[in-house]
Amino acid sequence: MAAGVRRIEALTGVRAIEEFQRAEDKLRALAAKLNAAPEELEAAVQKLLDARRDLEKQLWAAQRKAAQGSADDLMNAVREIKGVKLISAQVPTMPREALRGLVDTLRQKLGSGAVVLGMVEEGKVALIGGVTKDLTAKLHAGKIIQALAKEVGGSGGGRPDLAEAGGKDTSALNRTLDLVPALIDRML
C-alpha cells in the first residue's frame, strides 16, 4: 500500500446485522455479570477499577506494615564482623518496594552496618543489599550483591549504598546468604 493510503474494511447486509447482534449479546452478558444495565456498564467498570485501586492500596499498606514488623525480628539477628554490624537473612516474599523499604529501615536501625536480604519471588531469587553511608568507602553494596548473584545463577549491581540482583537458582539462596559474613570479612 502506498504512503498515505488507508484501507477501509466494512461489513454489510446480513453479515453486518449478525456481527452487531454478536456484539450486543456480549455487551448484555457482560452487563449481567456486573449486575448492571448495558447503559450503566461504563460506571460499573469504573466502580470496579476504583475498588481494585483501593484494595491494592490496602494490600500495599499491609505488606509495608508486615515488612516493618519483620525489621524488629531481623534486628535480633545482628552479627558483628570486625566491628561492623551485619544482618543477612531470607525474608518472606514481598513486593520489591517493600523489600527496599525494609533494607532502608534496617540500615537506619543499625546506624552503621550492612544488610543483605534475599527472597524467592515467582520461582526466582531476589537479592538486595544496603550499606550505611559511613561504610561505603570500605564496603560497596554493588560489589557485595554482584558476588552473591553469581552464587544463585544471576547478575546484579548498584550503588555503593544500595544494590539489587536476581538469580535463577532458588535452592542456593540459603547457602548464598550464609556466605555473606565471610564475604564482608574479606572486604574489610
Summary of the structure (lengths in Angstrom):
residues: 188
radius of gyration: 26.2
end to end distance: 66.9
largest distance: 84.3
contacts: 571
relative contact order: 0.10
helix: 56%
strand: 20%
